[in-house]
Amino acid sequence: MTTAQSRVAVATAALLGCGMLISASPAFAADVTFERLQHPEPQNWLMNHRDFGSHRYSPLAIIDKS
């Protein structure tokens, strides 16, 4: 394989890898919508500080495995 062919192979692999990452990324973020961020379910923390008010506590009275 020549140097030019090797560069083309590396570039092609890089483009395919980037394409796979880009196509997979929306699948992870698809479940969290702006509506859910505004009105989150009590059992789910969808952002770093639980809500837009940056409340860093849980409203649950008891936290256990169940």
mmCIF file of the N, C-alpha and C atoms, coordinates in Angstrom:
data_MODEL
# 
_entry.id   MODEL 
# 
loop_
_atom_site.group_PDB 
_atom_site.id 
_atom_site.type_symbol 
_atom_site.label_atom_id 
_atom_site.label_alt_id 
_atom_site.label_comp_id 
_atom_site.label_asym_id 
_atom_site.label_entity_id 
_atom_site.label_seq_id 
_atom_site.pdbx_PDB_ins_code 
_atom_site.Cartn_x 
_atom_site.Cartn_y 
_atom_site.Cartn_z 
_atom_site.occupancy 
_atom_site.B_iso_or_equiv 
_atom_site.pdbx_formal_charge 
_atom_site.auth_seq_id 
_atom_site.auth_comp_id 
_atom_site.auth_asym_id 
_atom_site.auth_atom_id 
_atom_site.pdbx_PDB_model_num 
ATOM 1   N N  . MET A 1 1  ? 0.861   -1.170 0.000  1.00 0.00 ? 1  MET A N  1 
ATOM 2   C CA . MET A 1 1  ? 0.000   0.000  0.000  1.00 0.00 ? 1  MET A CA 1 
ATOM 3   C C  . MET A 1 1  ? 0.904   1.228  0.000  1.00 0.00 ? 1  MET A C  1 
ATOM 4   N N  . THR A 1 2  ? 0.581   2.180  -0.870 1.00 0.00 ? 2  THR A N  1 
ATOM 5   C CA . THR A 1 2  ? 1.375   3.401  -0.952 1.00 0.00 ? 2  THR A CA 1 
ATOM 6   C C  . THR A 1 2  ? 0.969   4.366  0.148  1.00 0.00 ? 2  THR A C  1 
ATOM 7   N N  . THR A 1 3  ? 1.748   5.414  0.304  1.00 0.00 ? 3  THR A N  1 
ATOM 8   C CA . THR A 1 3  ? 1.460   6.417  1.324  1.00 0.00 ? 3  THR A CA 1 
ATOM 9   C C  . THR A 1 3  ? 0.127   7.108  1.042  1.00 0.00 ? 3  THR A C  1 
ATOM 10  N N  . ALA A 1 4  ? -0.152  7.395  -0.212 1.00 0.00 ? 4  ALA A N  1 
ATOM 11  C CA . ALA A 1 4  ? -1.409  8.053  -0.574 1.00 0.00 ? 4  ALA A CA 1 
ATOM 12  C C  . ALA A 1 4  ? -2.600  7.155  -0.261 1.00 0.00 ? 4  ALA A C  1 
ATOM 13  N N  . GLN A 1 5  ? -2.474  5.867  -0.583 1.00 0.00 ? 5  GLN A N  1 
ATOM 14  C CA . GLN A 1 5  ? -3.555  4.923  -0.290 1.00 0.00 ? 5  GLN A CA 1 
ATOM 15  C C  . GLN A 1 5  ? -3.759  4.793  1.219  1.00 0.00 ? 5  GLN A C  1 
ATOM 16  N N  . SER A 1 6  ? -2.664  4.815  1.948  1.00 0.00 ? 6  SER A N  1 
ATOM 17  C CA . SER A 1 6  ? -2.743  4.720  3.399  1.00 0.00 ? 6  SER A CA 1 
ATOM 18  C C  . SER A 1 6  ? -3.459  5.934  3.984  1.00 0.00 ? 6  SER A C  1 
ATOM 19  N N  . ARG A 1 7  ? -3.166  7.116  3.463  1.00 0.00 ? 7  ARG A N  1 
ATOM 20  C CA . ARG A 1 7  ? -3.829  8.332  3.936  1.00 0.00 ? 7  ARG A CA 1 
ATOM 21  C C  . ARG A 1 7  ? -5.319  8.306  3.621  1.00 0.00 ? 7  ARG A C  1 
ATOM 22  N N  . VAL A 1 8  ? -5.663  7.812  2.449  1.00 0.00 ? 8  VAL A N  1 
ATOM 23  C CA . VAL A 1 8  ? -7.074  7.709  2.069  1.00 0.00 ? 8  VAL A CA 1 
ATOM 24  C C  . VAL A 1 8  ? -7.788  6.720  2.985  1.00 0.00 ? 8  VAL A C  1 
ATOM 25  N N  . ALA A 1 9  ? -7.141  5.617  3.302  1.00 0.00 ? 9  ALA A N  1 
ATOM 26  C CA . ALA A 1 9  ? -7.747  4.623  4.184  1.00 0.00 ? 9  ALA A CA 1 
ATOM 27  C C  . ALA A 1 9  ? -7.965  5.195  5.580  1.00 0.00 ? 9  ALA A C  1 
ATOM 28  N N  . VAL A 1 10 ? -6.990  5.936  6.094  1.00 0.00 ? 10 VAL A N  1 
ATOM 29  C CA . VAL A 1 10 ? -7.125  6.545  7.419  1.00 0.00 ? 10 VAL A CA 1 
ATOM 30  C C  . VAL A 1 10 ? -8.222  7.599  7.410  1.00 0.00 ? 10 VAL A C  1 
ATOM 31  N N  . ALA A 1 11 ? -8.277  8.424  6.385  1.00 0.00 ? 11 ALA A N  1 
ATOM 32  C CA . ALA A 1 11 ? -9.308  9.456  6.282  1.00 0.00 ? 11 ALA A CA 1 
ATOM 33  C C  . ALA A 1 11 ? -10.695 8.829  6.176  1.00 0.00 ? 11 ALA A C  1 
ATOM 34  N N  . THR A 1 12 ? -10.808 7.762  5.411  1.00 0.00 ? 12 THR A N  1 
ATOM 35  C CA . THR A 1 12 ? -12.090 7.078  5.266  1.00 0.00 ? 12 THR A CA 1 
ATOM 36  C C  . THR A 1 12 ? -12.539 6.479  6.597  1.00 0.00 ? 12 THR A C  1 
ATOM 37  N N  . ALA A 1 13 ? -11.618 5.860  7.308  1.00 0.00 ? 13 ALA A N  1 
ATOM 38  C CA . ALA A 1 13 ? -11.948 5.285  8.612  1.00 0.00 ? 13 ALA A CA 1 
ATOM 39  C C  . ALA A 1 13 ? -12.356 6.373  9.598  1.00 0.00 ? 13 ALA A C  1 
ATOM 40  N N  . ALA A 1 14 ? -11.675 7.506  9.566  1.00 0.00 ? 14 ALA A N  1 
ATOM 41  C CA . ALA A 1 14 ? -12.013 8.615  10.458 1.00 0.00 ? 14 ALA A CA 1 
ATOM 42  C C  . ALA A 1 14 ? -13.406 9.160  10.139 1.00 0.00 ? 14 ALA A C  1 
ATOM 43  N N  . LEU A 1 15 ? -13.713 9.324  8.863  1.00 0.00 ? 15 LEU A N  1 
ATOM 44  C CA . LEU A 1 15 ? -15.036 9.813  8.473  1.00 0.00 ? 15 LEU A CA 1 
ATOM 45  C C  . LEU A 1 15 ? -16.145 8.837  8.867  1.00 0.00 ? 15 LEU A C  1 
ATOM 46  N N  . LEU A 1 16 ? -15.898 7.552  8.677  1.00 0.00 ? 16 LEU A N  1 
ATOM 47  C CA . LEU A 1 16 ? -16.895 6.555  9.069  1.00 0.00 ? 16 LEU A CA 1 
ATOM 48  C C  . LEU A 1 16 ? -17.087 6.550  10.583 1.00 0.00 ? 16 LEU A C  1 
ATOM 49  N N  . GLY A 1 17 ? -16.000 6.665  11.323 1.00 0.00 ? 17 GLY A N  1 
ATOM 50  C CA . GLY A 1 17 ? -16.093 6.716  12.777 1.00 0.00 ? 17 GLY A CA 1 
ATOM 51  C C  . GLY A 1 17 ? -16.872 7.922  13.251 1.00 0.00 ? 17 GLY A C  1 
ATOM 52  N N  . CYS A 1 18 ? -16.585 9.089  12.675 1.00 0.00 ? 18 CYS A N  1 
ATOM 53  C CA . CYS A 1 18 ? -17.320 10.306 13.040 1.00 0.00 ? 18 CYS A CA 1 
ATOM 54  C C  . CYS A 1 18 ? -18.793 10.181 12.674 1.00 0.00 ? 18 CYS A C  1 
ATOM 55  N N  . GLY A 1 19 ? -19.061 9.608  11.540 1.00 0.00 ? 19 GLY A N  1 
ATOM 56  C CA . GLY A 1 19 ? -20.453 9.421  11.119 1.00 0.00 ? 19 GLY A CA 1 
ATOM 57  C C  . GLY A 1 19 ? -21.217 8.515  12.069 1.00 0.00 ? 19 GLY A C  1 
ATOM 58  N N  . MET A 1 20 ? -20.549 7.470  12.545 1.00 0.00 ? 20 MET A N  1 
ATOM 59  C CA . MET A 1 20 ? -21.203 6.568  13.495 1.00 0.00 ? 20 MET A CA 1 
ATOM 60  C C  . MET A 1 20 ? -21.466 7.280  14.816 1.00 0.00 ? 20 MET A C  1 
ATOM 61  N N  . LEU A 1 21 ? -20.530 8.084  15.296 1.00 0.00 ? 21 LEU A N  1 
ATOM 62  C CA . LEU A 1 21 ? -20.724 8.822  16.541 1.00 0.00 ? 21 LEU A CA 1 
ATOM 63  C C  . LEU A 1 21 ? -21.858 9.832  16.419 1.00 0.00 ? 21 LEU A C  1 
ATOM 64  N N  . ILE A 1 22 ? -21.891 10.542 15.306 1.00 0.00 ? 22 ILE A N  1 
ATOM 65  C CA . ILE A 1 22 ? -22.932 11.552 15.100 1.00 0.00 ? 22 ILE A CA 1 
ATOM 66  C C  . ILE A 1 22 ? -24.306 10.893 15.007 1.00 0.00 ? 22 ILE A C  1 
ATOM 67  N N  . SER A 1 23 ? -24.395 9.780  14.340 1.00 0.00 ? 23 SER A N  1 
ATOM 68  C CA . SER A 1 23 ? -25.694 9.122  14.190 1.00 0.00 ? 23 SER A CA 1 
ATOM 69  C C  . SER A 1 23 ? -26.159 8.488  15.495 1.00 0.00 ? 23 SER A C  1 
ATOM 70  N N  . ALA A 1 24 ? -25.249 8.115  16.388 1.00 0.00 ? 24 ALA A N  1 
ATOM 71  C CA . ALA A 1 24 ? -25.627 7.488  17.653 1.00 0.00 ? 24 ALA A CA 1 
ATOM 72  C C  . ALA A 1 24 ? -25.962 8.518  18.725 1.00 0.00 ? 24 ALA A C  1 
ATOM 73  N N  . SER A 1 25 ? -25.403 9.692  18.663 1.00 0.00 ? 25 SER A N  1 
ATOM 74  C CA . SER A 1 25 ? -25.589 10.695 19.714 1.00 0.00 ? 25 SER A CA 1 
ATOM 75  C C  . SER A 1 25 ? -27.047 11.110 19.927 1.00 0.00 ? 25 SER A C  1 
ATOM 76  N N  . PRO A 1 26 ? -27.824 11.392 18.896 1.00 0.00 ? 26 PRO A N  1 
ATOM 77  C CA . PRO A 1 26 ? -29.212 11.803 19.140 1.00 0.00 ? 26 PRO A CA 1 
ATOM 78  C C  . PRO A 1 26 ? -30.048 10.724 19.824 1.00 0.00 ? 26 PRO A C  1 
ATOM 79  N N  . ALA A 1 27 ? -29.676 9.472  19.692 1.00 0.00 ? 27 ALA A N  1 
ATOM 80  C CA . ALA A 1 27 ? -30.440 8.404  20.323 1.00 0.00 ? 27 ALA A CA 1 
ATOM 81  C C  . ALA A 1 27 ? -30.366 8.504  21.844 1.00 0.00 ? 27 ALA A C  1 
ATOM 82  N N  . PHE A 1 28 ? -29.236 8.938  22.379 1.00 0.00 ? 28 PHE A N  1 
ATOM 83  C CA . PHE A 1 28 ? -29.101 9.057  23.823 1.00 0.00 ? 28 PHE A CA 1 
ATOM 84  C C  . PHE A 1 28 ? -29.844 10.287 24.345 1.00 0.00 ? 28 PHE A C  1 
ATOM 85  N N  . ALA A 1 29 ? -29.865 11.360 23.599 1.00 0.00 ? 29 ALA A N  1 
ATOM 86  C CA . ALA A 1 29 ? -30.480 12.597 24.058 1.00 0.00 ? 29 ALA A CA 1 
ATOM 87  C C  . ALA A 1 29 ? -31.954 12.699 23.671 1.00 0.00 ? 29 ALA A C  1 
ATOM 88  N N  . ALA A 1 30 ? -32.464 11.782 22.914 1.00 0.00 ? 30 ALA A N  1 
ATOM 89  C CA . ALA A 1 30 ? -33.832 11.881 22.407 1.00 0.00 ? 30 ALA A CA 1 
ATOM 90  C C  . ALA A 1 30 ? -34.876 11.810 23.514 1.00 0.00 ? 30 ALA A C  1 
ATOM 91  N N  . ASP A 1 31 ? -34.579 11.115 24.605 1.00 0.00 ? 31 ASP A N  1 
ATOM 92  C CA . ASP A 1 31 ? -35.569 10.964 25.660 1.00 0.00 ? 31 ASP A CA 1 
ATOM 93  C C  . ASP A 1 31 ? -35.737 12.218 26.513 1.00 0.00 ? 31 ASP A C  1 
ATOM 94  N N  . VAL A 1 32 ? -34.727 13.085 26.562 1.00 0.00 ? 32 VAL A N  1 
ATOM 95  C CA . VAL A 1 32 ? -34.799 14.292 27.391 1.00 0.00 ? 32 VAL A CA 1 
ATOM 96  C C  . VAL A 1 32 ? -35.193 15.469 26.505 1.00 0.00 ? 32 VAL A C  1 
ATOM 97  N N  . THR A 1 33 ? -36.436 15.898 26.636 1.00 0.00 ? 33 THR A N  1 
ATOM 98  C CA . THR A 1 33 ? -36.941 17.027 25.860 1.00 0.00 ? 33 THR A CA 1 
ATOM 99  C C  . THR A 1 33 ? -36.987 18.268 26.744 1.00 0.00 ? 33 THR A C  1 
ATOM 100 N N  . PHE A 1 34 ? -37.160 19.416 26.134 1.00 0.00 ? 34 PHE A N  1 
ATOM 101 C CA . PHE A 1 34 ? -37.266 20.655 26.898 1.00 0.00 ? 34 PHE A CA 1 
ATOM 102 C C  . PHE A 1 34 ? -38.483 20.612 27.814 1.00 0.00 ? 34 PHE A C  1 
ATOM 103 N N  . GLU A 1 35 ? -39.556 20.004 27.356 1.00 0.00 ? 35 GLU A N  1 
ATOM 104 C CA . GLU A 1 35 ? -40.769 19.864 28.175 1.00 0.00 ? 35 GLU A CA 1 
ATOM 105 C C  . GLU A 1 35 ? -40.479 19.040 29.431 1.00 0.00 ? 35 GLU A C  1 
ATOM 106 N N  . ARG A 1 36 ? -39.729 17.952 29.279 1.00 0.00 ? 36 ARG A N  1 
ATOM 107 C CA . ARG A 1 36 ? -39.378 17.138 30.452 1.00 0.00 ? 36 ARG A CA 1 
ATOM 108 C C  . ARG A 1 36 ? -38.443 17.884 31.385 1.00 0.00 ? 36 ARG A C  1 
ATOM 109 N N  . LEU A 1 37 ? -37.567 18.728 30.837 1.00 0.00 ? 37 LEU A N  1 
ATOM 110 C CA . LEU A 1 37 ? -36.688 19.509 31.692 1.00 0.00 ? 37 LEU A CA 1 
ATOM 111 C C  . LEU A 1 37 ? -37.478 20.548 32.490 1.00 0.00 ? 37 LEU A C  1 
ATOM 112 N N  . GLN A 1 38 ? -38.515 21.108 31.885 1.00 0.00 ? 38 GLN A N  1 
ATOM 113 C CA . GLN A 1 38 ? -39.347 22.082 32.587 1.00 0.00 ? 38 GLN A CA 1 
ATOM 114 C C  . GLN A 1 38 ? -40.221 21.425 33.651 1.00 0.00 ? 38 GLN A C  1 
ATOM 115 N N  . HIS A 1 39 ? -40.698 20.217 33.386 1.00 0.00 ? 39 HIS A N  1 
ATOM 116 C CA . HIS A 1 39 ? -41.603 19.503 34.302 1.00 0.00 ? 39 HIS A CA 1 
ATOM 117 C C  . HIS A 1 39 ? -41.085 18.083 34.505 1.00 0.00 ? 39 HIS A C  1 
ATOM 118 N N  . PRO A 1 40 ? -39.974 17.930 35.243 1.00 0.00 ? 40 PRO A N  1 
ATOM 119 C CA . PRO A 1 40 ? -39.405 16.585 35.409 1.00 0.00 ? 40 PRO A CA 1 
ATOM 120 C C  . PRO A 1 40 ? -40.237 15.707 36.326 1.00 0.00 ? 40 PRO A C  1 
ATOM 121 N N  . GLU A 1 41 ? -40.138 14.420 36.122 1.00 0.00 ? 41 GLU A N  1 
ATOM 122 C CA . GLU A 1 41 ? -40.780 13.463 37.010 1.00 0.00 ? 41 GLU A CA 1 
ATOM 123 C C  . GLU A 1 41 ? -40.028 13.490 38.341 1.00 0.00 ? 41 GLU A C  1 
ATOM 124 N N  . PRO A 1 42 ? -40.712 13.328 39.470 1.00 0.00 ? 42 PRO A N  1 
ATOM 125 C CA . PRO A 1 42 ? -40.044 13.430 40.775 1.00 0.00 ? 42 PRO A CA 1 
ATOM 126 C C  . PRO A 1 42 ? -38.916 12.409 40.958 1.00 0.00 ? 42 PRO A C  1 
ATOM 127 N N  . GLN A 1 43 ? -39.031 11.247 40.337 1.00 0.00 ? 43 GLN A N  1 
ATOM 128 C CA . GLN A 1 43 ? -38.029 10.203 40.526 1.00 0.00 ? 43 GLN A CA 1 
ATOM 129 C C  . GLN A 1 43 ? -36.821 10.356 39.599 1.00 0.00 ? 43 GLN A C  1 
ATOM 130 N N  . ASN A 1 44 ? -36.863 11.290 38.662 1.00 0.00 ? 44 ASN A N  1 
ATOM 131 C CA . ASN A 1 44 ? -35.771 11.448 37.696 1.00 0.00 ? 44 ASN A CA 1 
ATOM 132 C C  . ASN A 1 44 ? -35.065 12.783 37.851 1.00 0.00 ? 44 ASN A C  1 
ATOM 133 N N  . TRP A 1 45 ? -33.758 12.731 37.859 1.00 0.00 ? 45 TRP A N  1 
ATOM 134 C CA . TRP A 1 45 ? -32.927 13.941 37.849 1.00 0.00 ? 45 TRP A CA 1 
ATOM 135 C C  . TRP A 1 45 ? -32.386 14.052 36.431 1.00 0.00 ? 45 TRP A C  1 
ATOM 136 N N  . LEU A 1 46 ? -32.926 14.962 35.645 1.00 0.00 ? 46 LEU A N  1 
ATOM 137 C CA . LEU A 1 46 ? -32.559 15.062 34.239 1.00 0.00 ? 46 LEU A CA 1 
ATOM 138 C C  . LEU A 1 46 ? -31.427 16.048 33.980 1.00 0.00 ? 46 LEU A C  1 
ATOM 139 N N  . MET A 1 47 ? -31.043 16.827 34.978 1.00 0.00 ? 47 MET A N  1 
ATOM 140 C CA . MET A 1 47 ? -29.940 17.770 34.816 1.00 0.00 ? 47 MET A CA 1 
ATOM 141 C C  . MET A 1 47 ? -29.094 17.771 36.081 1.00 0.00 ? 47 MET A C  1 
ATOM 142 N N  . ASN A 1 48 ? -28.000 18.465 36.047 1.00 0.00 ? 48 ASN A N  1 
ATOM 143 C CA . ASN A 1 48 ? -27.014 18.416 37.117 1.00 0.00 ? 48 ASN A CA 1 
ATOM 144 C C  . ASN A 1 48 ? -27.574 18.807 38.482 1.00 0.00 ? 48 ASN A C  1 
ATOM 145 N N  . HIS A 1 49 ? -28.399 19.832 38.560 1.00 0.00 ? 49 HIS A N  1 
ATOM 146 C CA . HIS A 1 49 ? -28.900 20.325 39.839 1.00 0.00 ? 49 HIS A CA 1 
ATOM 147 C C  . HIS A 1 49 ? -30.382 20.011 40.044 1.00 0.00 ? 49 HIS A C  1 
ATOM 148 N N  . ARG A 1 50 ? -30.867 18.955 39.474 1.00 0.00 ? 50 ARG A N  1 
ATOM 149 C CA . ARG A 1 50 ? -32.246 18.457 39.557 1.00 0.00 ? 50 ARG A CA 1 
ATOM 150 C C  . ARG A 1 50 ? -33.250 19.274 38.780 1.00 0.00 ? 50 ARG A C  1 
ATOM 151 N N  . ASP A 1 51 ? -33.169 20.620 38.811 1.00 0.00 ? 51 ASP A N  1 
ATOM 152 C CA . ASP A 1 51 ? -34.109 21.441 38.052 1.00 0.00 ? 51 ASP A CA 1 
ATOM 153 C C  . ASP A 1 51 ? -33.475 22.794 37.711 1.00 0.00 ? 51 ASP A C  1 
ATOM 154 N N  . PHE A 1 52 ? -34.215 23.647 37.010 1.00 0.00 ? 52 PHE A N  1 
ATOM 155 C CA . PHE A 1 52 ? -33.683 24.949 36.604 1.00 0.00 ? 52 PHE A CA 1 
ATOM 156 C C  . PHE A 1 52 ? -33.441 25.876 37.796 1.00 0.00 ? 52 PHE A C  1 
ATOM 157 N N  . GLY A 1 53 ? -34.057 25.605 38.936 1.00 0.00 ? 53 GLY A N  1 
ATOM 158 C CA . GLY A 1 53 ? -33.846 26.406 40.141 1.00 0.00 ? 53 GLY A CA 1 
ATOM 159 C C  . GLY A 1 53 ? -32.589 26.023 40.905 1.00 0.00 ? 53 GLY A C  1 
ATOM 160 N N  . SER A 1 54 ? -31.823 25.068 40.394 1.00 0.00 ? 54 SER A N  1 
ATOM 161 C CA . SER A 1 54 ? -30.583 24.577 41.017 1.00 0.00 ? 54 SER A CA 1 
ATOM 162 C C  . SER A 1 54 ? -30.814 24.016 42.416 1.00 0.00 ? 54 SER A C  1 
ATOM 163 N N  . HIS A 1 55 ? -31.948 23.372 42.628 1.00 0.00 ? 55 HIS A N  1 
ATOM 164 C CA . HIS A 1 55 ? -32.200 22.715 43.902 1.00 0.00 ? 55 HIS A CA 1 
ATOM 165 C C  . HIS A 1 55 ? -31.386 21.430 43.943 1.00 0.00 ? 55 HIS A C  1 
ATOM 166 N N  . ARG A 1 56 ? -30.531 21.312 44.942 1.00 0.00 ? 56 ARG A N  1 
ATOM 167 C CA . ARG A 1 56 ? -29.617 20.174 45.006 1.00 0.00 ? 56 ARG A CA 1 
ATOM 168 C C  . ARG A 1 56 ? -30.025 19.180 46.083 1.00 0.00 ? 56 ARG A C  1 
ATOM 169 N N  . TYR A 1 57 ? -31.270 19.089 46.371 1.00 0.00 ? 57 TYR A N  1 
ATOM 170 C CA . TYR A 1 57 ? -31.746 18.148 47.377 1.00 0.00 ? 57 TYR A CA 1 
ATOM 171 C C  . TYR A 1 57 ? -32.850 17.295 46.773 1.00 0.00 ? 57 TYR A C  1 
ATOM 172 N N  . SER A 1 58 ? -33.117 16.192 47.405 1.00 0.00 ? 58 SER A N  1 
ATOM 173 C CA . SER A 1 58 ? -34.199 15.322 46.955 1.00 0.00 ? 58 SER A CA 1 
ATOM 174 C C  . SER A 1 58 ? -35.450 15.592 47.785 1.00 0.00 ? 58 SER A C  1 
ATOM 175 N N  . PRO A 1 59 ? -36.600 15.724 47.153 1.00 0.00 ? 59 PRO A N  1 
ATOM 176 C CA . PRO A 1 59 ? -37.835 15.923 47.908 1.00 0.00 ? 59 PRO A CA 1 
ATOM 177 C C  . PRO A 1 59 ? -38.349 14.623 48.528 1.00 0.00 ? 59 PRO A C  1 
ATOM 178 N N  . LEU A 1 60 ? -37.660 13.511 48.280 1.00 0.00 ? 60 LEU A N  1 
ATOM 179 C CA . LEU A 1 60 ? -38.101 12.230 48.830 1.00 0.00 ? 60 LEU A CA 1 
ATOM 180 C C  . LEU A 1 60 ? -37.851 12.188 50.332 1.00 0.00 ? 60 LEU A C  1 
ATOM 181 N N  . ALA A 1 61 ? -38.782 11.596 51.076 1.00 0.00 ? 61 ALA A N  1 
ATOM 182 C CA . ALA A 1 61 ? -38.628 11.487 52.531 1.00 0.00 ? 61 ALA A CA 1 
ATOM 183 C C  . ALA A 1 61 ? -37.660 10.369 52.899 1.00 0.00 ? 61 ALA A C  1 
ATOM 184 N N  . ILE A 1 62 ? -37.678 9.274  52.141 1.00 0.00 ? 62 ILE A N  1 
ATOM 185 C CA . ILE A 1 62 ? -36.812 8.120  52.409 1.00 0.00 ? 62 ILE A CA 1 
ATOM 186 C C  . ILE A 1 62 ? -36.145 7.716  51.103 1.00 0.00 ? 62 ILE A C  1 
ATOM 187 N N  . ILE A 1 63 ? -34.861 7.498  51.170 1.00 0.00 ? 63 ILE A N  1 
ATOM 188 C CA . ILE A 1 63 ? -34.124 7.011  50.004 1.00 0.00 ? 63 ILE A CA 1 
ATOM 189 C C  . ILE A 1 63 ? -33.606 5.620  50.326 1.00 0.00 ? 63 ILE A C  1 
ATOM 190 N N  . ASP A 1 64 ? -34.085 4.635  49.576 1.00 0.00 ? 64 ASP A N  1 
ATOM 191 C CA . ASP A 1 64 ? -33.625 3.260  49.744 1.00 0.00 ? 64 ASP A CA 1 
ATOM 192 C C  . ASP A 1 64 ? -33.627 2.562  48.402 1.00 0.00 ? 64 ASP A C  1 
ATOM 193 N N  . LYS A 1 65 ? -33.326 1.290  48.393 1.00 0.00 ? 65 LYS A N  1 
ATOM 194 C CA . LYS A 1 65 ? -33.224 0.542  47.147 1.00 0.00 ? 65 LYS A CA 1 
ATOM 195 C C  . LYS A 1 65 ? -34.554 0.367  46.441 1.00 0.00 ? 65 LYS A C  1 
ATOM 196 N N  . SER A 1 66 ? -35.654 0.390  47.146 1.00 0.00 ? 66 SER A N  1 
ATOM 197 C CA . SER A 1 66 ? -36.955 0.197  46.504 1.00 0.00 ? 66 SER A CA 1 
ATOM 198 C C  . SER A 1 66 ? -37.423 1.498  45.908 1.00 0.00 ? 66 SER A C  1 
# 
